Amino acid sequence: MGVYASQLVQAPLFASARVRAGQSSLEKKEIEWVSVMELPVENFVREKEFVLTTGIGTGGDVDLLEQFVRDVIDSGAAMLGIATGRHIFDIPDRILMLAEERGFIILDLPWDIRFGDVISTVLEEINREKQDERLMTEEVRQEFINHVLQEGDIEEIPEAVHRYISLPVMVTEYDGAVRASYNVSDAVLQAVENNEWIRPHRLEIDQHLGEFSDHRLYPFIYVIDVENERWCRILVNTNHRKQGYLWFRLGRNQTLTWLMMNVLEHAVTACALYFVKENAIEMTEIRLKDNFILQLAKQREERQLLRQKGELLGYDMDLPYLCIVGSIKLYGEDREFPSFQSDNPPTSSLQNINYYIQKEITNAARFLGKKAMTTFDEDEVIIYLETDHHLYTETAGQFLDTVDRRLHEMLTEVDISWGIASKREEPNGFFDSYREAKTALDIGVRQHGSGGRTFYKDTRINRVLLAVSEDEDIEKIVRDTVEPLAAYDRKRQTDLMETFMTYNKYNGNVSQTARALHLHRQSLLYRLRNIESLTKLSLVDADDVFLLELSIRLWQLRDMRERS
């Protein structure tokens, strides 16, 4: 951050000074420091420096003076001021020609202009320029913050950037979707949305950005070629989450300045604040909808009250809905849904596996032309799907086929079991529909394992058993019969109940049962003797076998009912 040579030479102190070379570079050369230098130059001069010299070390040798000037030019200095009238009376033409060829500014300073005054003037101009930039930067920062806090639109950010630094600007989501732009062609906007761009070589990038590597914004700037135009984009991060980009394009032969970098930095901050605010609004809406759908599933409420709440959230509560409940687990593991949440989906504020499942549920419902209400409750996904009165089984099947196909492609380690309620005639039977779907899910997982689908209408025998289990005498018989097996299983980490059910499934065939349970024949026989000993029942007596099977089924159904 400095002052341009054209501004500096207008200072009253330089009224008697003359620009002898580099007139065309006055508007381009920026001066950040001033120093007095005599021979030798070596590495004592830095870039963008205004060098002052009396030429005392040259002793009138033109060749030596020319080499001195050449060394100053090669060091990257912005301008050379030569005091004439004592050691150098006139600047040789060949030195002026050299400077002109290199676009280097040489200022002829009369001997009566003291270097101390020159240094003081230059520093005052640099500090004044810095102060002006600081004031402008503060103005920019305040304007951007006001845009966000005063419910401004994101379109106002590119417009403000263009107003301060006159660059074409656009704001995009992380996936390329354009949110706002100013002075950007339709072709570029289309190419960005389609991700039709390329990265130039590293050397070209460094040349394009210039020497701002020490600015804190620099590591987040990417150079991109779009539609034969060279654009720069800056990553917008919020809470370590990549939200989007701020894009800008420099003009031909235009270089970045500190003012540009500061304006762009405040613009990026404003974009980040806008995304945070947007995410907060989105999350609040999602939370309200989640709570509403959970209330539908877990609480009975009056129909009119449900309709009023649903309309406020954009739901049509007069449509016929069918409840579907899914249980989400990892293949081959006991860990449940909260333990494998991911933080990688790039564009949504719901950065976890919920996001993928929610997305595919929404897509499947849209594909079928149906409305859907969805929420998550720990390791469960609860869906209320609009359905037809007479084709609810087909509708649910098509819907789950679409969801499962996509989820199996994307989430290869995730296993989802589904329970589907029956069609209900009453328009506000959300609570009962959820209980049906939950019961069907629990029964299906218990009978067939995870990963399947169970319709409530196909669980009639299990529901009959549930009704029977309500009798106190039957409950006592079940407890007396099964409790010894359950206690033995808990203590010895075995599964005698499953052993018996498999044995009974194969009609008492020991060989088939051993293969199914991956047991040695003698191990199976040992287990069967334990079952007879613990239950005081004979496995060769048909009545005893029926009683034991009925008792175990009722015991398992009781467990499912208690969990739900």
URPEWO-V431502 format. One record per pair of residues at least 12 apart in sequence whose ideal C-beta (glycine too) atoms are under 10 Angstrom apart, sorted by sequence separation. I is the first residue (numbers start at 1). GAP is how many residues later the second one is. If there is no record, write none. Layout:
BEGIN
I;GAP / I;GAP
END
This chain:
BEGIN
33;12 / 37;12 / 41;12 / 53;12 / 68;12 / 96;12 / 144;12 / 147;12 / 157;12 / 158;12 / 169;12 / 170;12 / 178;12 / 209;12 / 221;12 / 222;12 / 233;12 / 234;12 / 248;12 / 328;12 / 340;12 / 341;12 / 342;12 / 361;12 / 362;12 / 372;12 / 373;12 / 387;12 / 404;12 / 421;12 / 424;12 / 441;12 / 442;12 / 444;12 / 447;12 / 484;12 / 485;12 / 501;12 / 502;12 / 532;12 / 535;12 / 6;13 / 33;13 / 55;13 / 69;13 / 82;13 / 143;13 / 144;13 / 147;13 / 157;13 / 158;13 / 168;13 / 169;13 / 170;13 / 208;13 / 209;13 / 220;13 / 221;13 / 222;13 / 232;13 / 233;13 / 234;13 / 296;13 / 304;13 / 340;13 / 341;13 / 342;13 / 361;13 / 371;13 / 372;13 / 373;13 / 383;13 / 386;13 / 403;13 / 420;13 / 421;13 / 440;13 / 441;13 / 443;13 / 500;13 / 503;13 / 511;13 / 514;13 / 535;13 / 5;14 / 9;14 / 32;14 / 33;14 / 35;14 / 37;14 / 38;14 / 39;14 / 55;14 / 68;14 / 143;14 / 146;14 / 157;14 / 168;14 / 169;14 / 170;14 / 178;14 / 209;14 / 220;14 / 221;14 / 231;14 / 232;14 / 233;14 / 234;14 / 292;14 / 295;14 / 296;14 / 303;14 / 338;14 / 341;14 / 342;14 / 345;14 / 358;14 / 371;14 / 372;14 / 385;14 / 404;14 / 421;14 / 422;14 / 440;14 / 444;14 / 482;14 / 485;14 / 499;14 / 502;14 / 503;14 / 510;14 / 513;14 / 537;14 / 32;15 / 33;15 / 34;15 / 35;15 / 36;15 / 37;15 / 38;15 / 53;15 / 80;15 / 91;15 / 167;15 / 168;15 / 169;15 / 176;15 / 177;15 / 178;15 / 208;15 / 219;15 / 220;15 / 232;15 / 233;15 / 248;15 / 303;15 / 337;15 / 338;15 / 370;15 / 371;15 / 385;15 / 403;15 / 419;15 / 421;15 / 422;15 / 439;15 / 440;15 / 441;15 / 443;15 / 444;15 / 447;15 / 482;15 / 485;15 / 502;15 / 510;15 / 513;15 / 10;16 / 32;16 / 33;16 / 34;16 / 35;16 / 36;16 / 37;16 / 38;16 / 39;16 / 53;16 / 91;16 / 144;16 / 155;16 / 167;16 / 168;16 / 176;16 / 177;16 / 205;16 / 207;16 / 218;16 / 219;16 / 220;16 / 231;16 / 232;16 / 233;16 / 248;16 / 337;16 / 358;16 / 370;16 / 371;16 / 383;16 / 400;16 / 420;16 / 421;16 / 440;16 / 443;16 / 446;16 / 532;16 / 535;16 / 5;17 / 6;17 / 9;17 / 30;17 / 31;17 / 32;17 / 33;17 / 34;17 / 35;17 / 36;17 / 37;17 / 38;17 / 39;17 / 40;17 / 51;17 / 65;17 / 91;17 / 143;17 / 144;17 / 154;17 / 166;17 / 168;17 / 172;17 / 176;17 / 205;17 / 206;17 / 217;17 / 220;17 / 231;17 / 232;17 / 292;17 / 293;17 / 337;17 / 357;17 / 358;17 / 368;17 / 369;17 / 370;17 / 383;17 / 419;17 / 420;17 / 421;17 / 437;17 / 439;17 / 440;17 / 442;17 / 499;17 / 502;17 / 531;17 / 535;17 / 5;18 / 8;18 / 30;18 / 31;18 / 32;18 / 33;18 / 34;18 / 35;18 / 36;18 / 38;18 / 39;18 / 51;18 / 90;18 / 170;18 / 175;18 / 176;18 / 205;18 / 217;18 / 231;18 / 232;18 / 246;18 / 291;18 / 292;18 / 358;18 / 365;18 / 368;18 / 370;18 / 400;18 / 419;18 / 421;18 / 422;18 / 437;18 / 438;18 / 440;18 / 441;18 / 443;18 / 444;18 / 499;18 / 510;18 / 6;19 / 7;19 / 29;19 / 31;19 / 38;19 / 39;19 / 53;19 / 80;19 / 162;19 / 163;19 / 170;19 / 176;19 / 204;19 / 205;19 / 230;19 / 231;19 / 246;19 / 248;19 / 296;19 / 357;19 / 364;19 / 368;19 / 399;19 / 418;19 / 419;19 / 421;19 / 436;19 / 437;19 / 440;19 / 443;19 / 498;19 / 5;20 / 6;20 / 7;20 / 37;20 / 38;20 / 39;20 / 79;20 / 88;20 / 140;20 / 143;20 / 162;20 / 168;20 / 172;20 / 173;20 / 175;20 / 176;20 / 229;20 / 230;20 / 292;20 / 293;20 / 337;20 / 354;20 / 361;20 / 365;20 / 383;20 / 400;20 / 419;20 / 420;20 / 421;20 / 436;20 / 439;20 / 442;20 / 443;20 / 499;20 / 508;20 / 4;21 / 5;21 / 6;21 / 8;21 / 29;21 / 51;21 / 140;21 / 143;21 / 158;21 / 159;21 / 161;21 / 162;21 / 172;21 / 176;21 / 202;21 / 204;21 / 224;21 / 226;21 / 229;21 / 246;21 / 288;21 / 289;21 / 292;21 / 296;21 / 354;21 / 364;21 / 365;21 / 399;21 / 419;21 / 420;21 / 435;21 / 436;21 / 503;21 / 4;22 / 5;22 / 6;22 / 51;22 / 65;22 / 69;22 / 89;22 / 157;22 / 158;22 / 159;22 / 160;22 / 162;22 / 170;22 / 201;22 / 208;22 / 230;22 / 246;22 / 291;22 / 293;22 / 354;22 / 361;22 / 381;22 / 396;22 / 418;22 / 419;22 / 440;22 / 443;22 / 495;22 / 502;22 / 4;23 / 5;23 / 6;23 / 7;23 / 8;23 / 49;23 / 65;23 / 69;23 / 85;23 / 88;23 / 140;23 / 157;23 / 158;23 / 159;23 / 199;23 / 200;23 / 209;23 / 222;23 / 224;23 / 226;23 / 245;23 / 246;23 / 292;23 / 353;23 / 358;23 / 397;23 / 418;23 / 419;23 / 433;23 / 436;23 / 439;23 / 440;23 / 443;23 / 4;24 / 5;24 / 7;24 / 51;24 / 80;24 / 81;24 / 82;24 / 83;24 / 84;24 / 85;24 / 87;24 / 140;24 / 155;24 / 156;24 / 158;24 / 159;24 / 199;24 / 200;24 / 208;24 / 232;24 / 244;24 / 246;24 / 288;24 / 289;24 / 352;24 / 357;24 / 361;24 / 396;24 / 417;24 / 419;24 / 420;24 / 439;24 / 499;24 / 503;24 / 4;25 / 5;25 / 39;25 / 69;25 / 70;25 / 73;25 / 79;25 / 80;25 / 81;25 / 82;25 / 83;25 / 84;25 / 85;25 / 86;25 / 139;25 / 140;25 / 154;25 / 155;25 / 157;25 / 158;25 / 197;25 / 199;25 / 200;25 / 205;25 / 220;25 / 221;25 / 222;25 / 224;25 / 246;25 / 288;25 / 289;25 / 296;25 / 328;25 / 358;25 / 370;25 / 396;25 / 417;25 / 419;25 / 499;25 / 503;25 / 3;26 / 4;26 / 5;26 / 8;26 / 39;26 / 41;26 / 45;26 / 49;26 / 51;26 / 62;26 / 65;26 / 66;26 / 69;26 / 73;26 / 78;26 / 79;26 / 80;26 / 81;26 / 82;26 / 83;26 / 84;26 / 85;26 / 153;26 / 154;26 / 155;26 / 156;26 / 158;26 / 198;26 / 199;26 / 204;26 / 220;26 / 245;26 / 246;26 / 289;26 / 297;26 / 328;26 / 350;26 / 357;26 / 418;26 / 419;26 / 2;27 / 3;27 / 4;27 / 40;27 / 41;27 / 44;27 / 45;27 / 49;27 / 50;27 / 51;27 / 52;27 / 53;27 / 54;27 / 55;27 / 56;27 / 60;27 / 65;27 / 68;27 / 69;27 / 72;27 / 77;27 / 78;27 / 79;27 / 80;27 / 81;27 / 82;27 / 83;27 / 84;27 / 85;27 / 137;27 / 153;27 / 155;27 / 197;27 / 198;27 / 205;27 / 221;27 / 223;27 / 244;27 / 296;27 / 354;27 / 368;27 / 372;27 / 393;27 / 396;27 / 417;27 / 418;27 / 436;27 / 439;27 / 500;27 / 2;28 / 3;28 / 39;28 / 40;28 / 41;28 / 43;28 / 45;28 / 47;28 / 48;28 / 49;28 / 50;28 / 51;28 / 52;28 / 53;28 / 54;28 / 55;28 / 59;28 / 60;28 / 66;28 / 70;28 / 73;28 / 74;28 / 77;28 / 79;28 / 81;28 / 83;28 / 85;28 / 136;28 / 197;28 / 198;28 / 243;28 / 244;28 / 285;28 / 297;28 / 370;28 / 392;28 / 395;28 / 417;28 / 499;28 / 500;28 / 503;28 / 1;29 / 2;29 / 3;29 / 39;29 / 41;29 / 42;29 / 45;29 / 46;29 / 47;29 / 48;29 / 49;29 / 50;29 / 51;29 / 52;29 / 53;29 / 54;29 / 55;29 / 58;29 / 60;29 / 62;29 / 63;29 / 65;29 / 66;29 / 69;29 / 70;29 / 73;29 / 80;29 / 83;29 / 197;29 / 243;29 / 285;29 / 328;29 / 370;29 / 392;29 / 393;29 / 499;29 / 2;30 / 38;30 / 41;30 / 45;30 / 46;30 / 47;30 / 48;30 / 49;30 / 50;30 / 51;30 / 52;30 / 53;30 / 54;30 / 56;30 / 57;30 / 58;30 / 62;30 / 65;30 / 69;30 / 73;30 / 74;30 / 83;30 / 196;30 / 197;30 / 200;30 / 234;30 / 244;30 / 368;30 / 392;30 / 393;30 / 1;31 / 2;31 / 37;31 / 40;31 / 41;31 / 44;31 / 45;31 / 46;31 / 47;31 / 48;31 / 49;31 / 50;31 / 51;31 / 52;31 / 54;31 / 55;31 / 56;31 / 63;31 / 73;31 / 83;31 / 196;31 / 234;31 / 236;31 / 237;31 / 241;31 / 243;31 / 244;31 / 326;31 / 367;31 / 368;31 / 392;31 / 417;31 / 496;31 / 499;31 / 500;31 / 508;31 / 39;32 / 41;32 / 43;32 / 45;32 / 54;32 / 55;32 / 56;32 / 62;32 / 66;32 / 70;32 / 72;32 / 81;32 / 83;32 / 192;32 / 197;32 / 232;32 / 236;32 / 243;32 / 367;32 / 391;32 / 392;32 / 417;32 / 495;32 / 496;32 / 499;32 / 500;32 / 508;32 / 41;33 / 42;33 / 54;33 / 55;33 / 62;33 / 69;33 / 73;33 / 191;33 / 234;33 / 235;33 / 236;33 / 238;33 / 239;33 / 243;33 / 390;33 / 417;33 / 418;33 / 419;33 / 420;33 / 422;33 / 423;33 / 494;33 / 37;34 / 41;34 / 53;34 / 54;34 / 55;34 / 70;34 / 72;34 / 81;34 / 191;34 / 192;34 / 197;34 / 234;34 / 236;34 / 238;34 / 241;34 / 364;34 / 365;34 / 368;34 / 387;34 / 389;34 / 415;34 / 416;34 / 417;34 / 418;34 / 419;34 / 420;34 / 421;34 / 422;34 / 423;34 / 496;34 / 497;34 / 37;35 / 45;35 / 53;35 / 69;35 / 83;35 / 191;35 / 192;35 / 221;35 / 236;35 / 237;35 / 238;35 / 241;35 / 243;35 / 326;35 / 364;35 / 367;35 / 381;35 / 383;35 / 385;35 / 388;35 / 415;35 / 416;35 / 417;35 / 418;35 / 419;35 / 420;35 / 421;35 / 422;35 / 496;35 / 500;35 / 504;35 / 41;36 / 55;36 / 190;36 / 191;36 / 197;36 / 236;36 / 238;36 / 239;36 / 243;36 / 364;36 / 366;36 / 367;36 / 385;36 / 387;36 / 389;36 / 415;36 / 416;36 / 417;36 / 418;36 / 419;36 / 420;36 / 421;36 / 422;36 / 494;36 / 503;36 / 69;37 / 81;37 / 189;37 / 190;37 / 234;37 / 235;37 / 236;37 / 238;37 / 239;37 / 324;37 / 364;37 / 365;37 / 381;37 / 383;37 / 384;37 / 387;37 / 415;37 / 416;37 / 417;37 / 418;37 / 419;37 / 420;37 / 422;37 / 500;37 / 508;37 / 37;38 / 188;38 / 189;38 / 191;38 / 218;38 / 236;38 / 237;38 / 238;38 / 241;38 / 338;38 / 361;38 / 364;38 / 365;38 / 420;38 / 492;38 / 496;38 / 187;39 / 188;39 / 192;39 / 217;39 / 236;39 / 337;39 / 361;39 / 363;39 / 364;39 / 380;39 / 496;39 / 500;39 / 37;40 / 187;40 / 188;40 / 191;40 / 210;40 / 221;40 / 238;40 / 239;40 / 337;40 / 338;40 / 339;40 / 363;40 / 364;40 / 419;40 / 81;41 / 185;41 / 187;41 / 188;41 / 192;41 / 209;41 / 215;41 / 238;41 / 337;41 / 338;41 / 361;41 / 362;41 / 364;41 / 396;41 / 504;41 / 8;42 / 35;42 / 184;42 / 185;42 / 187;42 / 208;42 / 336;42 / 337;42 / 360;42 / 361;42 / 364;42 / 488;42 / 503;42 / 504;42 / 37;43 / 79;43 / 188;43 / 212;43 / 215;43 / 218;43 / 221;43 / 336;43 / 337;43 / 360;43 / 363;43 / 364;43 / 488;43 / 33;44 / 34;44 / 185;44 / 211;44 / 212;44 / 217;44 / 220;44 / 335;44 / 336;44 / 337;44 / 360;44 / 504;44 / 505;44 / 5;45 / 33;45 / 34;45 / 36;45 / 184;45 / 210;45 / 211;45 / 212;45 / 216;45 / 217;45 / 220;45 / 360;45 / 361;45 / 485;45 / 488;45 / 500;45 / 504;45 / 2;46 / 31;46 / 32;46 / 209;46 / 210;46 / 212;46 / 215;46 / 357;46 / 360;46 / 361;46 / 384;46 / 484;46 / 485;46 / 488;46 / 2;47 / 3;47 / 31;47 / 34;47 / 36;47 / 184;47 / 208;47 / 209;47 / 210;47 / 215;47 / 217;47 / 221;47 / 359;47 / 360;47 / 404;47 / 484;47 / 487;47 / 501;47 / 2;48 / 21;48 / 29;48 / 30;48 / 31;48 / 207;48 / 208;48 / 212;48 / 217;48 / 220;48 / 322;48 / 324;48 / 326;48 / 328;48 / 359;48 / 486;48 / 500;48 / 501;48 / 504;48 / 29;49 / 38;49 / 212;49 / 215;49 / 216;49 / 321;49 / 357;49 / 360;49 / 384;49 / 404;49 / 484;49 / 485;49 / 500;49 / 28;50 / 29;50 / 215;50 / 321;50 / 323;50 / 324;50 / 326;50 / 328;50 / 329;50 / 356;50 / 357;50 / 360;50 / 384;50 / 484;50 / 485;50 / 22;51 / 210;51 / 217;51 / 319;51 / 321;51 / 327;51 / 328;51 / 356;51 / 359;51 / 360;51 / 483;51 / 484;51 / 497;51 / 501;51 / 209;52 / 319;52 / 321;52 / 325;52 / 327;52 / 328;52 / 382;52 / 401;52 / 482;52 / 483;52 / 484;52 / 500;52 / 501;52 / 25;53 / 26;53 / 192;53 / 326;53 / 327;53 / 328;53 / 357;53 / 384;53 / 400;53 / 481;53 / 482;53 / 25;54 / 319;54 / 326;54 / 327;54 / 353;54 / 356;54 / 357;54 / 383;54 / 447;54 / 481;54 / 497;54 / 498;54 / 50;55 / 52;55 / 54;55 / 192;55 / 316;55 / 325;55 / 326;55 / 356;55 / 382;55 / 480;55 / 481;55 / 497;55 / 501;55 / 22;56 / 53;56 / 315;56 / 317;56 / 325;56 / 326;56 / 382;56 / 397;56 / 480;56 / 481;56 / 496;56 / 497;56 / 22;57 / 50;57 / 52;57 / 54;57 / 314;57 / 316;57 / 324;57 / 325;57 / 326;57 / 353;57 / 357;57 / 373;57 / 380;57 / 396;57 / 21;58 / 22;58 / 189;58 / 315;58 / 324;58 / 325;58 / 353;58 / 356;58 / 380;58 / 397;58 / 497;58 / 498;58 / 21;59 / 188;59 / 314;59 / 323;59 / 324;59 / 357;59 / 396;59 / 497;59 / 19;60 / 20;60 / 313;60 / 323;60 / 324;60 / 353;60 / 52;61 / 54;61 / 168;61 / 170;61 / 172;61 / 174;61 / 188;61 / 322;61 / 323;61 / 324;61 / 353;61 / 380;61 / 20;62 / 53;62 / 169;62 / 171;62 / 174;62 / 321;62 / 322;62 / 323;62 / 393;62 / 52;63 / 168;63 / 170;63 / 173;63 / 184;63 / 286;63 / 310;63 / 321;63 / 322;63 / 324;63 / 392;63 / 481;63 / 485;63 / 17;64 / 20;64 / 172;64 / 184;64 / 286;64 / 321;64 / 322;64 / 393;64 / 167;65 / 171;65 / 179;65 / 184;65 / 319;65 / 320;65 / 321;65 / 322;65 / 392;65 / 393;65 / 17;66 / 18;66 / 52;66 / 178;66 / 179;66 / 180;66 / 181;66 / 183;66 / 282;66 / 283;66 / 319;66 / 320;66 / 321;66 / 322;66 / 481;66 / 482;66 / 485;66 / 486;66 / 14;67 / 17;67 / 52;67 / 174;67 / 177;67 / 282;67 / 283;67 / 317;67 / 319;67 / 320;67 / 481;67 / 485;67 / 50;68 / 174;68 / 176;68 / 281;68 / 282;68 / 286;68 / 319;68 / 320;68 / 483;68 / 50;69 / 173;69 / 174;69 / 175;69 / 176;69 / 178;69 / 279;69 / 280;69 / 315;69 / 320;69 / 342;69 / 478;69 / 481;69 / 482;69 / 486;69 / 8;70 / 9;70 / 20;70 / 21;70 / 52;70 / 173;70 / 174;70 / 279;70 / 316;70 / 322;70 / 477;70 / 481;70 / 482;70 / 485;70 / 8;71 / 20;71 / 172;71 / 173;71 / 174;71 / 278;71 / 279;71 / 321;71 / 322;71 / 340;71 / 480;71 / 481;71 / 482;71 / 9;72 / 50;72 / 172;72 / 173;72 / 286;72 / 320;72 / 324;72 / 478;72 / 479;72 / 482;72 / 483;72 / 5;73 / 18;73 / 20;73 / 171;73 / 172;73 / 276;73 / 322;73 / 323;73 / 340;73 / 477;73 / 478;73 / 481;73 / 482;73 / 486;73 / 4;74 / 5;74 / 21;74 / 22;74 / 25;74 / 29;74 / 31;74 / 171;74 / 172;74 / 275;74 / 322;74 / 326;74 / 340;74 / 477;74 / 478;74 / 481;74 / 482;74 / 3;75 / 20;75 / 21;75 / 25;75 / 28;75 / 29;75 / 170;75 / 171;75 / 172;75 / 324;75 / 478;75 / 479;75 / 2;76 / 20;76 / 21;76 / 24;76 / 29;76 / 50;76 / 170;76 / 171;76 / 297;76 / 324;76 / 474;76 / 478;76 / 479;76 / 482;76 / 21;77 / 22;77 / 23;77 / 25;77 / 28;77 / 169;77 / 170;77 / 296;77 / 322;77 / 326;77 / 337;77 / 474;77 / 477;77 / 478;77 / 21;78 / 22;78 / 25;78 / 169;78 / 170;78 / 297;78 / 326;78 / 20;79 / 21;79 / 22;79 / 24;79 / 25;79 / 26;79 / 36;79 / 168;79 / 169;79 / 170;79 / 296;79 / 298;79 / 324;79 / 328;79 / 337;79 / 475;79 / 478;79 / 479;79 / 20;80 / 21;80 / 22;80 / 23;80 / 25;80 / 35;80 / 36;80 / 167;80 / 168;80 / 169;80 / 293;80 / 295;80 / 297;80 / 333;80 / 474;80 / 475;80 / 478;80 / 21;81 / 22;81 / 24;81 / 34;81 / 167;81 / 168;81 / 292;81 / 293;81 / 294;81 / 326;81 / 330;81 / 331;81 / 332;81 / 469;81 / 21;82 / 22;82 / 23;82 / 36;82 / 167;82 / 168;82 / 293;82 / 294;82 / 331;82 / 333;82 / 468;82 / 469;82 / 21;83 / 22;83 / 36;83 / 165;83 / 167;83 / 168;83 / 290;83 / 292;83 / 293;83 / 294;83 / 297;83 / 328;83 / 330;83 / 331;83 / 332;83 / 475;83 / 21;84 / 22;84 / 34;84 / 35;84 / 167;84 / 289;84 / 290;84 / 291;84 / 293;84 / 298;84 / 329;84 / 330;84 / 331;84 / 469;84 / 20;85 / 21;85 / 22;85 / 34;85 / 161;85 / 165;85 / 166;85 / 289;85 / 290;85 / 297;85 / 329;85 / 330;85 / 465;85 / 468;85 / 469;85 / 19;86 / 20;86 / 21;86 / 33;86 / 34;86 / 162;86 / 289;86 / 290;86 / 296;86 / 328;86 / 329;86 / 468;86 / 469;86 / 19;87 / 20;87 / 21;87 / 34;87 / 35;87 / 161;87 / 167;87 / 290;87 / 297;87 / 328;87 / 329;87 / 466;87 / 18;88 / 19;88 / 20;88 / 34;88 / 158;88 / 166;88 / 287;88 / 294;88 / 296;88 / 327;88 / 328;88 / 329;88 / 465;88 / 466;88 / 469;88 / 18;89 / 19;89 / 33;89 / 34;89 / 157;89 / 158;89 / 167;89 / 286;89 / 293;89 / 327;89 / 328;89 / 465;89 / 468;89 / 469;89 / 17;90 / 18;90 / 32;90 / 33;90 / 154;90 / 158;90 / 293;90 / 326;90 / 327;90 / 17;91 / 18;91 / 31;91 / 34;91 / 165;91 / 180;91 / 293;91 / 326;91 / 327;91 / 462;91 / 465;91 / 466;91 / 16;92 / 17;92 / 18;92 / 34;92 / 165;92 / 179;92 / 290;92 / 325;92 / 326;92 / 327;92 / 461;92 / 462;92 / 465;92 / 466;92 / 469;92 / 14;93 / 16;93 / 17;93 / 33;93 / 167;93 / 325;93 / 326;93 / 465;93 / 16;94 / 31;94 / 32;94 / 165;94 / 166;94 / 180;94 / 324;94 / 325;94 / 326;94 / 462;94 / 463;94 / 466;94 / 14;95 / 31;95 / 164;95 / 165;95 / 169;95 / 179;95 / 324;95 / 325;95 / 462;95 / 466;95 / 9;96 / 13;96 / 14;96 / 16;96 / 17;96 / 30;96 / 164;96 / 165;96 / 167;96 / 171;96 / 179;96 / 323;96 / 324;96 / 325;96 / 8;97 / 16;97 / 32;97 / 165;97 / 167;97 / 171;97 / 323;97 / 324;97 / 9;98 / 15;98 / 31;98 / 32;98 / 164;98 / 165;98 / 169;98 / 322;98 / 323;98 / 462;98 / 6;99 / 8;99 / 14;99 / 30;99 / 161;99 / 164;99 / 165;99 / 171;99 / 172;99 / 179;99 / 322;99 / 323;99 / 5;100 / 13;100 / 163;100 / 164;100 / 171;100 / 321;100 / 322;100 / 13;101 / 17;101 / 174;101 / 322;101 / 323;101 / 5;102 / 161;102 / 164;102 / 165;102 / 173;102 / 241;102 / 244;102 / 322;102 / 160;103 / 161;103 / 164;103 / 171;103 / 240;103 / 243;103 / 244;103 / 320;103 / 321;103 / 13;104 / 14;104 / 171;104 / 241;104 / 242;104 / 243;104 / 320;104 / 13;105 / 161;105 / 241;105 / 242;105 / 320;105 / 160;106 / 161;106 / 241;106 / 243;106 / 320;106 / 321;106 / 323;106 / 447;106 / 11;107 / 13;107 / 14;107 / 160;107 / 161;107 / 241;107 / 320;107 / 321;107 / 323;107 / 446;107 / 13;108 / 241;108 / 319;108 / 321;108 / 323;108 / 325;108 / 12;109 / 13;109 / 157;109 / 158;109 / 161;109 / 318;109 / 320;109 / 321;109 / 323;109 / 324;109 / 325;109 / 447;109 / 8;110 / 11;110 / 157;110 / 160;110 / 239;110 / 241;110 / 317;110 / 318;110 / 323;110 / 324;110 / 325;110 / 446;110 / 11;111 / 13;111 / 157;111 / 238;111 / 317;111 / 322;111 / 323;111 / 325;111 / 326;111 / 327;111 / 446;111 / 239;112 / 321;112 / 323;112 / 325;112 / 8;113 / 11;113 / 157;113 / 158;113 / 317;113 / 323;113 / 324;113 / 325;113 / 443;113 / 446;113 / 8;114 / 11;114 / 156;114 / 157;114 / 322;114 / 323;114 / 325;114 / 327;114 / 442;114 / 443;114 / 446;114 / 10;115 / 322;115 / 323;115 / 325;115 / 326;115 / 327;115 / 442;115 / 445;115 / 154;116 / 324;116 / 325;116 / 329;116 / 8;117 / 154;117 / 157;117 / 323;117 / 324;117 / 325;117 / 327;117 / 442;117 / 443;117 / 7;118 / 8;118 / 152;118 / 156;118 / 327;118 / 439;118 / 442;118 / 3;119 / 7;119 / 140;119 / 144;119 / 331;119 / 441;119 / 442;119 / 2;120 / 3;120 / 147;120 / 154;120 / 307;120 / 330;120 / 331;120 / 3;121 / 4;121 / 7;121 / 8;121 / 137;121 / 141;121 / 144;121 / 145;121 / 148;121 / 153;121 / 154;121 / 306;121 / 307;121 / 329;121 / 439;121 / 442;121 / 3;122 / 7;122 / 137;122 / 140;122 / 141;122 / 144;122 / 148;122 / 152;122 / 306;122 / 328;122 / 329;122 / 438;122 / 439;122 / 442;122 / 2;123 / 3;123 / 136;123 / 140;123 / 143;123 / 144;123 / 147;123 / 148;123 / 303;123 / 305;123 / 327;123 / 441;123 / 2;124 / 3;124 / 133;124 / 137;124 / 138;124 / 140;124 / 141;124 / 142;124 / 144;124 / 145;124 / 146;124 / 148;124 / 149;124 / 154;124 / 303;124 / 304;124 / 306;124 / 327;124 / 1;125 / 3;125 / 4;125 / 133;125 / 134;125 / 137;125 / 140;125 / 141;125 / 144;125 / 145;125 / 148;125 / 303;125 / 438;125 / 439;125 / 3;126 / 133;126 / 136;126 / 137;126 / 140;126 / 141;126 / 144;126 / 147;126 / 148;126 / 151;126 / 302;126 / 303;126 / 438;126 / 2;127 / 3;127 / 132;127 / 136;127 / 139;127 / 140;127 / 143;127 / 144;127 / 147;127 / 148;127 / 301;127 / 303;127 / 326;127 / 1;128 / 2;128 / 130;128 / 134;128 / 137;128 / 138;128 / 141;128 / 145;128 / 148;128 / 149;128 / 300;128 / 1;129 / 3;129 / 129;129 / 133;129 / 137;129 / 141;129 / 144;129 / 148;129 / 300;129 / 301;129 / 324;129 / 435;129 / 129;130 / 133;130 / 140;130 / 144;130 / 300;130 / 301;130 / 434;130 / 2;131 / 299;131 / 300;131 / 1;132 / 296;132 / 298;132 / 299;132 / 300;132 / 1;133 / 296;133 / 297;133 / 298;133 / 323;133 / 296;134 / 297;134 / 76;135 / 295;135 / 296;135 / 1;136 / 295;136 / 297;136 / 298;136 / 293;137 / 296;137 / 297;137 / 298;137 / 296;138 / 297;138 / 294;140 / 297;140 / 293;141 / 297;141 / 419;145 / 48;163 / 47;164 / 177;170 / 174;171 / 175;171 / 176;171 / 174;172 / 175;172 / 173;173 / 174;173 / 173;174 / 174;174 / 173;175 / 28;225 / 30;225 / 32;226 / 28;227 / 30;227 / 30;228 / 325;239 / 2;255 / 1;256 / 2;256 / 1;257 / 1;258 / 1;260 / 1;261
END
